[in-house]
Every structure is written in C-alpha cells, then in structure tokens.
Amino acid sequence: MSAERPILPPVRLHSEAELARDALAAPLFVRAVKLARWAGPDARVGAGGELVEAQLPAAAQHLGLTDDGDGAAYASEAWRLAVDTGLLDVTDPENEDGEGTVTVGENLALLTSGSPQDVLSIWLDGLDAVHADATAPVLDDFADLVGEDGSIDFDALDWDPEAEAEFLDGVLGNLYLLTLADHGAGEGPVPLPALAASMIVPDDMGEPTDDILEQVSEAMMRLDDQFRLLEPIGIVAYQPVDESLMAEEGDPAEAAVTEADEDDVTRYGMVRLTPLGLYGIRARMLEAGVDAPAVGDLADKGAEALLDGIASYPEAAARAEIQLWLAAHGAAGAVPAATELLAAARGTDEGAPLRRLHCQQALALAGEEAEPAVRAVLGDQELGGLARVWLAEHGASDVPAPPEAMVFWLAIDTIAAQLDADGELDELQGLVEGLSAQHSGFFDEVWRVDHPATADVLEAMGRLHSDKKAAKAARKAAFKARSRAGGEGA
C-alpha cells in the first residue's frame, strides 16, 4: 500500500548563524580572507588571475606559513579561492608584461556586514571551486602534454571532467546518506575503503574479484587526494591513508575491504561530514535537482503539505517538523492551528489514513488548548474516532461513546495508516491482533465498513494474524469486502 517515498531522509541542519561561523572558520577560507585584506595596489597577477610567483613567498609569510614551496602552494591556493569567491577582483592584463591588476571585491565587505546567508553564499562559491580542483586531472609530467607548438594535448590526459565530478558527487552523496543513517545516529567517521567500494562493488557481488579490488584501490588513492583538498574548506573531517601502507606488500584495497580488525581499518582513511558539510552537500544536491529535504522546510507551508510531507520522515524528524510548524502557525492560538490540521486530515485518497495518523501526533503536541477544535469534529465519520482518542488521552470525562460503525472504521483507518508507514512487523502484528480481539465477531462485521482500504487491510490482517482461524476469517472478510465493492461499482 505504500506510496513511493523520497530516497533521502530529512537532514537536521545547524542554524544559518552557526553555519556561517563555521564557514568563516574554515582554514582555507580564513587564508583567502587574509590574503584579500593583504592585497594592495602593488599586487601583481598573471593572465589567469593567479598571484605572480615572485610574490608568493610574501603572501605565505603573511599567512604565517613557511616561504618554501609548500607555503607558496598554500598561498597560491588561498589566492585562487579569494578570486573565485569575489573577495578579490582581477582585471585583464593590459601591459606588455602580461600582468593584470587586482582590487578588493564587493564580497569581502559582506563577510562582516552581510547576513549569514550572504556568508554562506560566498562560501558555497568557494566549495564549488575546491570541488572543481579536486576533480581536476593529476599531472605527473605536464611537459609530456605540451606539443611542439606550445599547445596542450588534452586528449592525452585520459580525463573525463563530467565523469570525475559525477564520481566525487556520488561519493559525497553516499557519505551524506551514511551520516543520516539510523535517524542521524550514523554521524561517526566512515572508512575510506567502504566509500570507495560503495561506488564500485556491485550490490549483488559476493567476494570481490581482483579487477574490482584494483578499481577500489585506485578509487581509494584518488579519494585520499580529494578529501585532503576538501577538508580545508570545512566540509569534512579527514584522517588520511597511512602512508606506510604504501610500502607494505599486497594491495591496500584488498586488505582494507577484507580487514576484520576495526583498529587497523582506520589506517586506510576515515572521513566524516561536518555540519557545514551536510549543508554544503545538500545545497549542491538541491542545485542539481535532487529532492533533499531538511527539517524546517514545511514550517511555513499549509497543514496538508505538512501532513503529506512528514509521511516519509523518521519519528524524531517528524516530531521536530511538527513542533516547528506549530510554532509558526500557532501565533493566533492552538485552535486555528488544530482546525487547519483536522481539515487537512480529511479525505478518501490513498494517503489519507497516514495523514490522519500524523494529524493525531500533531494534535498531541498542540496541547490541551486544541480541545475546542477537536470537539468540533466528534460527529465527523473520518475524524470522530480520532477526536475521541485524543480527548480520552487528555483525561476528558464526557467523551460520548462512538457508534459501532465508527469503531470499525477507525480500526481499518488505523491499520491502513500503519501499513502505509511501513512500521515494524512485530508492532503491526500486535496492532492487528489487538484491534480484532477488542470486538467479538470482528471479521463478521468489519467487511461492511465503507472505507477505501477495507479490502486491502483485511487481506493484510490475513497475512499478519498469528492465529490461523482468525487469519482465515480475515481473508474471507476481505473477499466479501471486494465483492461488495464490485457490486456497488457495477
């Protein structure tokens, strides 16, 4: 009965203010800002906007780095980020020596005077730039690619930029999913071999072949380089591959994939998405058209959007979303919010039972102030049973007894909602057996219930009930319900 659900669970993001602070503290971003404030009218840049080599030692020294090759490389990387994020503006070279000029970019001031959204927007541009660097080809010997006429033979690179970007995005997407696994309990670091294998080893493969292991090994080494580049922008916390493994005999990937010792597997690299990384990867997925929900997305929507939207949410995320919705819609009082929720819960479509289940959960969070709205639907066939349950749970002593037809209708609706929610089998079986045991001759009467899901629910009860006699009665009742529905439709 379950409708198709979004693949990605909702993410609980830190506030934009917290994320903006994290962005401003990212090491590479910090260095880019420092260089943007350091650069003056005497800064000389090449045709590509890069700081000329002669000025790299001074830039490295300003950053507190050594003025050797490594310091110069870090300074060059930070300079490129400052240019790519609009912290610096570079004009094309006009003089004979091919050098351009540089001025402070408008975005530099936004880092102090702008909103958290401004900061995060600039940081996202930086993430895109670093992502592009991470998927760039590795040039072992650049001279071999330069022809006699000085042109670069790109075909000799054996590099597909779209495939490289797609692979890294796939890895980051898998890391995102693993981080959200078990309702957010999967926040620990993930072994690098597991990430590489998730992209290469087929799901139905038992023992990986030598060819597959070789591909995993190559992917691990490539990802090791890429995560070293991505960590300074703040999206991951990364423990690199132990370089001593390269000197050991055997294939690192084969050892890692088959490694049973959890202490040793950390030597093959461990990576974890940071809260800023969750934000950044989700932003990239949204830009690519991927449905990546976040808790709070529905807070400003109507009640129907809320109840439909949380249908696929884990319990904790659904509860948090409801609380945010109530906070946003309860300013005028609990009664209007509860009235809107109850109106949205009506319906005979396939998703209606689950909407009513989530409506009941939302009303529980709305508190006793919602009572007038709940009492107003006591006579409603679809909501009257729900209302009586809510009033009884809140200690009301004057709850009118429900008509027998409403009791049976509520039983069908409740089981239909739980089937649609894909709950635990043991819990569902207990619900089925508990509801059917409350009424003698339950299956003799329930097939007459005028509910769109009656036949489907009875068939499910026939599969789930542990008592063979009751299960048979449920299947017989399902047949009667289908025959009745067919006769009415004829």
N, C-alpha and C positions, 0 to 999 in steps of 0.2 A: 504493500500500500504506500510505501514511502515514495515521495516525490524526489526528483533529483536535487541533491544538495550542493552548495558551493564546496569546492575542494579545500580551500584554505579556511582554517578556523580563524575567529577574530583575534586580533592582537591587542593587548592592553599596553598602550604607549605611555611613556612619561609625558608630563606636561610640556608644552612648547617652550616654556621658560627654562625648564630643566634641560631639554634637548639643546636649546640654543647655547646654554652654558657649556654643555659637553662639546658642542661643535667648536666653540671658541677656545676650548682647552685641548683640542686635538693637536698633537705635536707638529704635524706638517702645516696645519692651518696657522698655528702660532708663529711658525717660522715665516710663512708667507706674509702675515700681517706685519711682522717686524721689518721685513725687507721692504714692504710697501711704504712704511713710515720712514725708512732709512734712505730710500732712493731720492736723489735730488736732481737738479738740472744737469749735473755733470755725469749722471749715469749714462752709459753707452750700451746700446743694444744692437744686435745683429738683425739681419733681414727677417729672421723668424721670430723676433721679439725676445730672443734669449739675451741674457746679460753676457757681455763680451768676456772672454776667458781671462783677460788681464785684470778684471775687476772682481772675479770670483773669490780670490783669497780675502779681499777686504770684506766682501759680503759674508763669507764664512766666519771671519773674525767677529763681525758684528753679531752673529748668531751664537757666538760662544763656542764655535766649532774649530777644529784644527784647520790650518790653512793648507793642508796637504790635499791629495787627490780625493780622499773620502769627504773631507769638509767641503771642498769645491763642488762635489757631486750633490751633496745635500743642499747646498746653497742654490745650485742651479735648479734643482727640483722645486725648491720653495719659490724661486723666482717665477718659474713657469706657472705654478699654481696661482700666484698673485696676478699674473697676466690673464690666465684663463678665467678667473673669478671676477675680473673687473676691479680688483684693488689697485691695479696699475693700468694705464692706457698707453699703448705704444703706437707711435706714428711711423709710417713707412719711411725708409731711408731716402733722403734727398741729396745727401752729399756724395762726393766721389768715393769715399772710403766704404760706402755701403752700410753706414751705421744710422740707426734711427734715434728718435728721442722718446723720452718717457715722462709722463705726468701722472699725478695721483688720480686714481679712478673714483667715480662717484660712490662706488660701493664701499670704499674704505670708511667713509663717514657713517654709513648705515650701520656698521658694526657697533657703534657707540650710541648713535641717535635713533636708529631704526627699531622696529619691533622684533620680537623673537622670530616671527615669520620671515622678516627680511634677512635675518642672520641665517636661518635655515635654508632659505632660497639660495643664498650665496654659497653656503656650504654644499648644497646639492650640486651646484655647478662644479665645485671642486671634486666631489665624488665622481661625477661623470668624467672629469679629466683624468683622475687617477685610475678609474676603470679602463679608460682608453689606453693609458700607459701600461696597465697590467696585461692587456691583451695584445700589445704590440709585439712584433716578431723579435726573437732573441738573435742578435747578430754576433756570431762567433768571430767572423772575419769580414768586416764591412768592405775591405778593399777588394775582395773577390766578387762583390756585387757591382762594382763600378767598371763600366766599359771604357774603351779607349777614348771615346768622345766625352767622357765625364758623366754620362747618364747612368742611372741606377737600373739594373735589371731586376724589376720587382718579381717577375715570374720565377726567378731563381730562388726566391725566398721560400717557396712552397708554403705560403701563408694565406689563409682564407680569413679575412678580418671578421666576416659575419659569423663563421663557424666558431672562431675563437671567442667572440663575445657571447654567442649563444651557449657555449660550454660553460664559461665562467658564470653567466647568469643562471644556468641550470644548477650549478654547484651552490651558488648563493641561495637559490630558491629552496634547494633541499635542506640547507643549513637553517633557513627560516622555518621550514616545516618542523625540523627536529627540535628547534628552540621552542616551538609552540606545542610540541607533543605532550600528551598526558595532561592537557589543560594547563600548560605552562610549566609543568614540572621538569621539562627537558631543557633546562637552562644551563646545564653543565657543559664543559667542553666536549667537542666531538673529535674522535680520532681522524686524522687526515686520510688514512687508508680507507676508512669507511665512507668518507665523502667521495673519494675518487672511485671506489667500487660502485657506489650508488649510481654513478653516471655511465659505467662501462659494463659491469657484470649483469647479464640478463636475470630477471627475477626468477625465472624457472630453471636456472642453471644450478646444478648441484656443486660438484667440485670444479673450480675454475681451471680452464685449460692454460697451458704455458703461454699461448698467444694472448689470452685475456690478462694473465698476470703481468705480462710485459707491458700491455697497454695501461694497466693500473699503475705500474711503476713509473712509466713516463708521465702519466697524469699527476701522480704524487709530486714528482720533482717540479713540474710546471706550476702546480698549485702552491708548492712551497715558495717559489719565487713570487707568485702573485699575492699571496697573503702577506709576505714581507713588505710588499708595496702598499697593500690596502690597510695594514694596521695603523700607520701614522696618520691616516685621515680619520681614524676613530671608529670604524665600523666593526672591527674585530679585535679580540684579544688573542694573540697567536703565540704558541710555543713552537718554534721551528723544528724541522727534522734535525736530529742529532747528526752532525757532520761526520762523526766517527763511524757511522753505519756505512758510509760510502767506501770505507777502507776494509770492511768486513767481507768475507766470502759469501756468495749467494746473492739472490735477488732480494732487495729490500721489500719489494711489494709482496713477494711470495711469503716472506717471513711475517710481514705485517698482517696480511689477510688471514693467515693461518695461526697467528700468535694467540696463545691462550693466556699468557701471563699479562694481567692488566697493568702491572707495574712497568713492564717492558714496552707495551704498546705506546706509551706516552713518548717514547724516543722517536717515533715515526711522525711526530707532529700532532698538536692538539689545537683546535680553533673553536672560538665561541663568539657569537654575535653579541655586541654590546647593545644597550637600549638605543643608542644613536644608530647602530647598525640595523636594528629592527625598523626604525623609522626610515632610514635611507633605502633599504632594500624594498620596503613596502612602497615607497614613493616611486621607485623605478618600475615596480610591477604595475602600479596604477597607470603610470605613463604608457606602459606597453599594452594597456587594455585588460590586465588581469584583475579579476574580482578579488581584492584583498581587504576584507572588512576589518574595522577596528572598533573596539568598544567605545561608544560615544557617537558613532556615525548616525544612529537613529534618534538621538536625543531631541532633535528639532523637527522630527517627522511626525506624521499623524499616528494615531493608535493602531490603525490597520497595518501600516508599514512596520511599526514596532513588533506587533504580534506575528506577522509573517516573517520578518527579518530574523528574529531570535529562534525561529523554528530549528535552525541547524546549529545553534550555539551550545557549547557545553554549559552545564548548570551554573557554574560560577560566573561565566561571562554573561549569560542571560540575566542573572540576578543584578550584576553591575549595570547592564544596559537599562534594565527596568528602573533601577534607582536613579540613574541619570535622567531618564525620560520623565519620571515623576517629579524630579527636582525642577525640570524645565517647564513642565505643564501644570504643576501644582500651585503656581503662584496665586491663582484665583481661588484655590481651595481644592480639597480632595474630591468633593462631589462632582464638579465638572470633569475632572480627570477620570474618575471612575465611570462616569456616564459615557464618556468617549470610548473607554476601553470595552465596556459592555456592548456598545453599539457595534464596535469593530469585531466583536466575537461572534456575532450572529452570522448565519449562512449555512448553506447545504452543500457547498463545494467540498472537494476532497480535503483541503487544508483546514476546514472549519473546526473539526474536533481538536486539533493541535492548537489552534488559535484560542479556543475556549480554555484549554489546559493552561496556556501561558497567561491568559486573562486572569484565571484564578490565582496564579502565582503573583501576578502584578497587584491584584487587589489585596493579597495578604501583606504586601509591602506598603500598600497605601494606608493601612491602619484603620482604626475604628471610625475615623471621620468619614469614610466612604459608605457607611451604613445606609444613609437615605437613598443613595443611588442603587445599592444592592436590593433594598426592599422594594424599589420601584419595579423590579423585573421578576418578582416572585410568581406572577401569573404567566410568565413567558415560557412557552414549551421548551425552547432551546436553552434558556438561561435560568429558569426557575429552580432546577436541581442544583446548579452551581451556586445560586444565591442561598439556598437552604444550607448547603455545606458550609459556606462562608459564615453565615450567621451562627450556626451551631459551633463552629470553631472559635468564634468570638464571644461565646457564652450567652447568646441571646436565649431567653426562656420562652418566648412567644412565637417560635417558628412554627408555622402551620404545617401539618403533615402533607406530604406530597401525594398527588393522585398516583395510583398504581402504574398508569401509563407513563408518567414522568419518571418513576423509579427505573423502569425498564429502559426508557430512552436514555437516561443518564448512564446506565450501565454500558449500553452499546457505545455511547459517545466517549466515555472514559477509556474503554478498551481500544477504540479506534484511534484515539489520540496517542495512547502508549505504543500502539503498533507503528504509528507514523513516526514516533520519536525514536524508534529503534533502541528501546531500552534493554536492560539486562534480561536474559531469558528467564532466570530464576524469579526475578521480580515480576515479570509479566505473567509467568505461570501462576504465581501466588495471587496476583490480582484477578486472573480469570477464575481460579478456583474459589477465591473468597467471595467474589460478586455472585457467582452462580449458586453458592451454598447459602446465601442470605435469604433465598426465596425457594420454598418448596414448589416443585413443578416449574422451575425457571425456564427450561427449554421448551416446555409445552406452551408457554405464553410469549416468550421473547421474540419469536419469529414474526409476530404480528406488528412489531414496532415499526413505525413509519419513519425510518432513518435511512439515508442513502447507503450507509455502511453496514446495515444489519446482516446481510448475507455474508459479506467478507469477514466480519467479526466472528460470526458463528463458525465459519469454516476454520478460522484461526483458533478458536476455542476448541474445536475438534482435534486440532493438531497438538495443542498445548496441554490440554487437561490430562492429568496423570491417571485419573480413574477411567477405565475402559468403557464402563457403562455410560458415564457422563459424556465422554468424548463421542460415543456413538450417537447419543441423544443430540449433541451439538451439531453433528454432521447432518442428522435427519432434519433438524430445525433449519439449518442453512438451505437444504433442498426445498423446504416448504417456503422459505423467505424468497428464494429465487423464483419459484413457481408463482407465488403471489405477485411479485413484482412484474413478472412476464405477463400475467393475466391482466393486471391493471394497465400495462402499456399496450395491450392488444387493442 
